[in-house]
Structure formats: C-alpha cells, structure tokens
Amino acid sequence: STNRTIVFASPGLDNIAPGELPGYTGWGRPEKTLARFFTVHSVSTDSPQVDQEFVVTVKCQGHEDCDKGSSWFYLRAYGPAVVPGTMTHHSVNQNGWYDMTFVFRDPGMYTVEVVLTFSNTPPISSFPIQTEQPAYEGFLLPGFPLLVSVQQPQRRQEQVRKDAHRLCTFDDFTETSPTSAMNKARWKVTGRSNGPGYDSQTIDSPVSTRGYISNVNSLGIRMEYQYLSNCKLLPEEAFHKSLKDQRVFARCPRKIQIIYIGDSVLRVQKDKMREFVNQMENV
C-alpha cells in the first residue's frame, strides 16, 4: 500500500489561504493564448527568506511571439501579506526567458501566481493602435500557483528598528521610482472574519457600507498598509471632535486645503476625511 498524507489548510488569523484572494481577471478569457507554451525553468532557492529576492525563471518555447520577449504578466503573492512581483526579460541570447522576482517582507506560507496578461504586445511605436487591440488573457502559467514557505533569518529576529513607532513623514508617502513603493510598505493581514475568536467591532447589521469599506463584508480579511520602517499613520481617534483644540489640524493657523489626485477609490478616502474633519473651520 502507498502512504498518503492529507494536508488541511489552516491559515490562522493573519494569513490568506491559497485560492482565497479574488481572481486576477474580470474579463472573459479568450481561447487564443500562448500560456501553454510556457514552462517553469528554475527557482532561485527552495528556502526563500525575508528581504531576499525569490526568482522564478520561466521560458517560452515553441512559438515565436512569446519567444521574442513581448509577453506581459501580472505577478502577485499572498499569505501573511500581499506582495507584488516584477518581471525581467532576458533580451540577450535568451529571448524567451523571463525572471519573475518577489521580495517577501514577512515570514510564512505564500501562494505565488504568475498570470499571462498579453501573449504578444505590440511595440510602443505602433501606438495609437489602428487595428483591433489584443485581448486581455488572464491565464495562470503552467506550474502555478506555487506554495512557498518564507523563513526569517535569526539576525532579523534580533534586529530592532531605530525608527520604530515614529509618525510617517512626507518622505514615506512620496515615491521616487516605479518600484519604490514595493520597498517601503506592504498590505499586511491583521485579522479574518472567519477566524477563531473574531469579534466584530465594526458593523451592527449583516451588511453595511462601513463593513464593506473595512473589508469585513467583502474579502472578510482585514489588512493594514504597514511601512517597513514601522512608522505609524495618525489614528482615527486623533480626529475625534471630543479632543477639541487637541484635535488634528485644530491649531493650524492657516486654512488647510486637501487636494486628491487619483482614481475613483479616492472618493472613499475623501468621504472618510470629510467625516474626520467635520465642523473644522480651517480645513
């Protein structure tokens, strides 16, 4: 007889289980895709560690469109935190090779996904495109998802950050490159609605706007945008009107103007800030 082991996924309160994060496409997947021509060639290590690059090299073989390096991807890993990835194409002698790089900031079990979004993207010189635009594909590459266990080095466990618990500053909020945000912060899982011992402090009804905003009516997973420097954002309590002249912005001598630049998600932030600064004449 053959010995068999059944492993039950038990993510706990601060982890996202495999397949628990919503899908990576909102479009119908087209039949024509080159995803089947990709294979996982190698991984950089079978023991990934915190703050070290974890690289998965994939190769396209058998079709010239993806072999020449014009494929695009969507990369993400999720577990104790949600981690984006970056893609590097081997443009010299190895046109069909792509490196998918992830840097984990927290130890634990992660689900790694590499999704082919466009098999053959047109060159930038062809824009604006006069013919039919390529369709978004959204197929996982063969061999994915991967499950990886990320370890934390002993020296990291002993390290104490010098700037822990300081308030975040302008330098923390602004980005200086396309990847600077990835090196500053991440969305960290802090709780789950279906976890043992969960006690709701947010909603009074089964579904509410506040519950949706805080994820308990959507993902059911609570997350915080936490900085690697451990700097802290101002807590909601700092805006409470009961603080009177100790309230945030209350002592600012000049009128404060808050300008929002971004997509529709900023409307939620605008409404939240309006709720915070209610009845403040200088904002």
N, C-alpha and C positions, 0 to 999 in steps of 0.2 A: 504494500500500500504506500501511497505518497502522503507525506506530511504536508498539511496545508494550514496557513495562518490567515485569519481574518483580522484586519485592522480597522477599528472603528475610529472615525474622525471625531475628535472632541476638541474643538477649537478653544474653549475657555472664554473668558470674558474679554480678552484683549487680543483676539486673533480672528481673521476671516478664513473660513474653511474653503477648500477647493470647490470651485463652481458656485460659490455663494455671492460673488460680486456680479452685478448685472452684465449682460452680454456686451460685446465690443462692436456691435453694428446695429444700427437702426434701419438699415436698408435691406431689401431683398437681395440675396446673394446671387450674382449672375452665374450661369453654367460655365462660361468660359473663364477659367482661371488657371494660372500656372503653379498653383500651390503644390500640386502633386510632383512637380519636378524638383522640389527642394528636399534636402536631407540634412540632418544634424551631423556635422563632420566631427566636432570635438567640443569639449568643455574645458575651461582653463584649470579647474580643480574640482575634485569631488568632496572637498571640505571647505566651502566658502566661509569667509569670516567677515565680521563687521568692518566697514570702512575700506575693504579691499575690493578691487574690481573682480566681478564674476562674468566671464566672457563665454558666450555660446557662439561657435562658428558654424554657420550653415552654408550650404553650397547648392547652387542651381546647376543642374546638368541635364542636357537633352533638349534644350530649347534656347534659341539664340536671344530671345527678347529678355529673359531674366539673366541669361549668361553674360550679357554685356553690361550688367550693373545698373539697370534702370528701374529696378523694383523698389517700392516703398513699403514700409511696415509700421505697425502700431505695436509698441512694446510696453508691457506692464508686468509687475509682480505684486502680489498682495499676500499679506499674512498679518503680522503684528503692525504693519504699516503698508501704505500703498506706495510703490516705488516705480517711477518711470524708467525707461531704458533709452539708450542711444545706439544708433546704427552707424557702422563704418564700413564702407565698401572698399574692397581690395582692388584698386584701379590699375595696378601694375602686375602684368603676367597672370593674375588670378581674377579675371573679370567676374566670374560667377560666385565669388566668395564674399560673405558678409559677416562681420563681427557684431553680435548683439551684447551690449555691455550694461550690467546692472551693478549699482553700489548700494548695499544694504546698510542701514544705519542702526538697525535693531536686531537682536538675535531672535531666532525662532524658525518656524516652518513657513515657507513661502511657496505659492503657486506662480510659476513663471510662464507667461504667454507671449508668443510671437505671432502676430497676425499679418498676413499679406493684405495690404490695402489696395495697391495697384501693381499689377504684374509688369506693366511696361509703360512708364510715364513718358509723356512727350518732352522733348528738350525745352528749356526756357525760351529759346529763340523762336519757337513755334507759337508763342502766345501773342495776341489773343487767338485762341483756337477757333478756326473757321469751320472745322468738321465736327462730327459727333465726339463729345468728350468721353474719355474712358470711364467705365462704371466702377464704383467702389465695390470691392470684392468681399473683404471681411472674413477670410478663411484662416483658421489656425494652420500653421505649417505642420507637416507630419513630424511626429516626435514630441509635440507639445499638447497639453501643458507639461512642464517639468515640476516636480516637487523637490525642493532643496531645503536642507536644514542648515541654517546660518549660525555659526558659533561666534562667541565673543571672546577675544583673547584675554588672558589673565591680566595683562598690563592695562588693558582698557577698563577692566572692572575696578582696578585700584586707582584709576585716574580721577582727580577731582577738578572739574572745570572752574577756572578762575572767575568767569563772569556769570556764574550760575545765579539765577533769580533776579538779575537786573531787568529793568524795563527795556523793551525793544526801542531802537532808535531809527532815525531816517535811513541809516546805512543798512539796517536789517531789512527794511521794507523795499528798497530800490534794487533793481537788477542791473548788472553791468555786462552781461553776455547771455546768449541763448540758453546756457546751462547753469548760470549762477544760482538760480532758484533751487536746482537739484542739490546743490552743495550747501544750502543754508537751512532747509527745513523739509518736512515731510508730513503727510497726513497720518497721524498715529491713532490706532484703535484704542478707545478708552472704556468701552462697555458695549453690551449687547442686550437687546430686549428679551431674547430667548435664553439668556444665560442664567444659571442658578443664582438666586439671591438678588436678582434685579428688582429694584424698587423705583417705580416711576415717580418722578418729581416734576414732570412737565405737563402732562395732559390730564384733563378731567373727563374727557369723552373718548370714545374709541378712536376717532379720527379728528384732528384739529389742524389748523394752519400752523400753530406753534409746534405741534408734534411733527408735522411734515418738515418744517424748517430745521428741526433738530435731529432729523433722520429716524425718529422712533416710528413714524408712520410710513417711511419709505424703505430704506435699507434695513431698518431695525438694528443698525450698528452705529454706535456713537464714535465720532472721530474728532480730533483736535489738530489744528495746524500748529505743530510744535517745531521750534527752532533748535538746531543742533547746538547753538550757543547757550541754550536753556534760558534765553531772555523771555520775558513774560509780557503778554498784552495786558492792557488795562482791563480789570474785571468789570462785569456788568454793574456790580454793586457801586463802583466809583461814580456812576452817573445817577444814582438814586436821588430823587428830589429831597428826601429827608435829610441829606447831608448839608443842604442849604449852601452857605458860602464855601464849604469844603468840597462841594461837588466839582467834578472835572469841568474845566472851562469857566467856572463861576468867577474866578478872579482875573481873567484875562482883560486887560484894559481896553483892547480894541475889539471891534466886531469881527468874528471869525466866519470866513466863507469856506464851505466844504464843497469841492468840485469832484464829481465822479466821472471817470473815463473808463469805458469798458462795455461789456455786453449786457444782455438783459438780466443776468444774475445780479448785477449791481442794484437793480431796483429793490431786491430783497434787502440788501445792505443799506440802501438809502432809507427804506421804511423803518429798519431797525434803528438806525442812527436818529431818525426823526423821533422815534419813541423815546430814545435816551435823552435827547436834548429838549424835550417838551417843556415849554414855559421858560426857556432860557432866552433872554432878550438879546444877548450878544452873539448868538450863533444863527 
